[in-house]
Amino acid sequence: MGCEKSKAMPQENAVHPAVIRNEQGHDRKSTENYTFSDVQIDIIQSTWPLVSRDLIGNGTSVFLDIFTTEPNVKKLFPFKNVDSQQLVNNPLFKIHASSFMQAVDVVCSSLSTIEKDCPVSRRLIILGAQHATVPGFDMVYFSIFAKCLHMTWERVLKEEYTEEVKDAWTTLFDFVMDRISDGYVLYNQEELSREKAKFDIEQ
């Protein structure tokens, strides 16, 4: 999501699907078999144009909500010292907001072809792995991100954001955040394996 990074960025062949475990060591649900119903696809693709007509404005709204909900997230970005009132005019912030919304557009355009190893899934896994390289980034931030997406969508769609519409978008947000989380966990697992291998060699 554009955070500051101190480690080398994972490339497309650096992270791959595998058994995913949570921090307690138990297998966690992967989203490899995610599918969207025809009704969900129709709902998402019919309401997305209402949100996407102001990519920068609505992307800005999402991130302002995130920073308000969890101020520590803002500290991870290069514009961390910019005052909230001035943030909406900050070029880096506006570029980031637009880029995020463009990523959502890619997912919305690919719903009928979503599968475990599709380009969209791989892209999200890599994004999650990139976030694992950010010092101070906590996996719980992904759920905050999803919550703030709903907040913006509800403001934009207003009465059209019915329970059925919300449920369809919830499925999409869950897919995105779960795949990003998969990449985050996989990267940390591979880092742990590399550290263990290094330790074994040194012994």
C-alpha positions in Angstrom: 0.0 0.0 0.0 3.0 2.3 -0.6 4.6 2.1 2.8 8.3 3.0 3.4 10.5 -0.1 3.0 14.0 -0.9 4.3 14.5 -4.4 2.8 14.7 -5.6 -0.8 11.3 -5.9 -2.4 10.1 -9.4 -3.2 9.9 -10.2 -6.8 7.2 -12.3 -8.5 9.2 -15.5 -8.2 10.2 -14.9 -4.6 6.9 -15.8 -3.0 4.8 -18.7 -4.0 1.6 -20.4 -2.7 2.3 -22.9 0.1 0.8 -24.2 3.3 0.0 -21.0 5.3 0.1 -21.0 9.1 -0.9 -18.3 11.5 1.4 -17.0 14.3 0.3 -19.8 16.6 1.5 -22.4 14.0 -2.0 -23.6 13.0 -3.0 -23.9 9.3 -5.1 -20.9 8.4 -7.7 -20.7 5.6 -6.2 -19.7 2.2 -8.2 -18.1 -0.5 -6.9 -20.2 -3.3 -10.4 -21.4 -4.2 -12.2 -18.1 -4.1 -15.0 -17.7 -6.6 -17.6 -15.0 -7.1 -21.2 -15.7 -8.1 -22.8 -14.2 -11.1 -24.9 -12.0 -8.9 -21.9 -10.8 -6.9 -20.0 -10.0 -10.1 -23.0 -8.1 -11.5 -23.4 -6.1 -8.2 -19.7 -5.2 -8.0 -19.3 -4.3 -11.6 -22.5 -2.2 -11.6 -21.6 -0.2 -8.5 -17.8 0.1 -9.1 -18.3 2.9 -11.7 -20.0 5.0 -9.1 -16.9 4.7 -6.9 -14.3 4.8 -9.6 -15.5 8.1 -11.2 -13.5 9.9 -8.5 -10.4 7.6 -8.0 -8.2 10.1 -6.2 -11.0 11.5 -4.0 -12.3 8.2 -2.9 -8.9 6.7 -2.5 -8.0 9.7 -0.4 -11.1 9.1 1.7 -10.1 5.5 2.4 -6.6 6.4 3.6 -7.7 9.3 5.7 -10.1 6.9 7.4 -7.3 4.4 8.0 -5.0 7.1 9.5 -7.9 8.3 11.8 -8.8 4.7 12.8 -5.1 3.7 13.4 -2.7 6.7 13.5 0.3 4.3 13.7 -0.3 3.3 10.0 0.5 6.8 8.8 3.9 6.6 10.4 4.8 3.9 7.8 4.4 6.2 4.9 6.8 8.8 3.3 4.3 11.5 4.0 4.1 10.6 7.7 5.0 14.2 8.8 2.4 16.0 6.6 -0.5 17.5 8.5 -3.8 15.7 7.9 -5.4 18.9 6.5 -2.6 19.3 4.0 -2.4 15.7 3.1 -5.1 15.8 0.5 -3.0 18.2 -1.6 0.3 16.2 -1.1 1.4 14.8 -4.5 2.8 11.6 -3.0 -0.4 10.9 -1.1 -2.6 11.6 -4.2 -0.5 9.3 -6.4 -0.7 6.6 -3.8 -4.5 7.0 -3.4 -5.0 6.8 -7.2 -2.7 3.8 -7.5 -4.6 1.9 -4.9 -7.9 2.6 -6.6 -6.4 1.4 -9.9 -5.5 -1.8 -8.2 -9.1 -2.3 -7.0 -10.1 -1.7 -10.6 -7.9 -4.5 -11.8 -9.6 -6.9 -9.3 -13.1 -5.7 -10.3 -12.2 -6.4 -14.0 -11.0 -9.9 -13.3 -13.7 -11.4 -11.1 -14.9 -14.0 -13.6 -11.3 -15.3 -14.0 -10.2 -15.4 -10.3 -8.5 -18.6 -9.5 -5.7 -19.8 -7.2 -2.8 -18.9 -9.5 -4.2 -16.2 -11.6 -2.2 -12.9 -12.2 -4.4 -11.0 -9.8 -3.9 -13.4 -7.0 -0.1 -13.5 -7.6 0.0 -9.7 -7.6 -1.8 -9.5 -4.3 0.4 -12.1 -2.7 3.5 -10.1 -3.8 1.9 -7.0 -2.4 1.5 -8.7 0.9 5.1 -9.9 0.9 6.2 -6.3 0.3 4.3 -5.2 3.4 6.1 -7.8 5.4 9.3 -5.9 4.7 8.0 -2.7 6.3 9.4 -2.3 9.9 6.5 -1.8 12.3 3.8 -3.1 9.9 1.3 -5.3 11.8 -0.9 -7.8 10.0 -3.9 -6.5 11.9 -3.8 -3.4 9.7 -5.2 -5.4 6.9 -8.6 -5.7 8.7 -8.6 -2.0 9.5 -8.0 -1.3 5.8 -11.0 -3.5 4.9 -13.2 -1.7 7.4 -12.2 1.7 6.0 -13.0 0.5 2.5 -16.6 -0.1 3.6 -16.8 3.3 5.2 -15.9 5.1 2.0 -18.1 2.8 -0.2 -21.1 3.5 2.1 -20.5 7.3 1.9 -20.3 7.1 -1.9 -23.1 4.7 -2.6 -25.4 6.0 0.1 -28.8 4.3 -0.1 -27.6 2.0 -2.8 -25.2 0.4 -0.3 -27.8 -2.2 0.7 -27.0 -5.4 2.6 -26.8 -7.3 -0.7 -24.4 -4.8 -2.2 -22.3 -4.7 1.0 -22.2 -8.6 1.1 -20.8 -8.6 -2.5 -18.2 -6.1 -1.7 -17.3 -7.8 1.5 -16.5 -10.9 -0.5 -14.2 -8.9 -2.7 -12.5 -7.1 0.2 -12.0 -10.4 2.0 -10.5 -11.9 -1.1 -8.0 -9.0 -1.5 -7.1 -8.8 2.2 -6.8 -12.6 2.5 -4.5 -12.9 -0.5 -2.4 -10.0 0.8 -2.2 -11.7 4.2 -1.2 -14.9 2.5 1.8 -13.1 1.0 2.7 -11.4 4.3 2.7 -14.8 6.1 4.5 -16.6 3.4 7.3 -14.0 3.3 7.8 -14.3 7.1 7.8 -18.1 6.9 10.5 -18.0 4.2 12.5 -15.4 6.2 12.3 -17.7 9.2 13.4 -20.7 7.1 16.4 -18.7 5.8 17.4 -17.6 9.3 17.1 -21.2 10.5 19.2 -22.5 7.6 21.8 -19.8 8.3 21.9 -20.7 12.0 22.3 -24.4 11.2 25.2 -23.7 8.9 26.9 -21.6 11.5 26.5 -24.4 14.1 
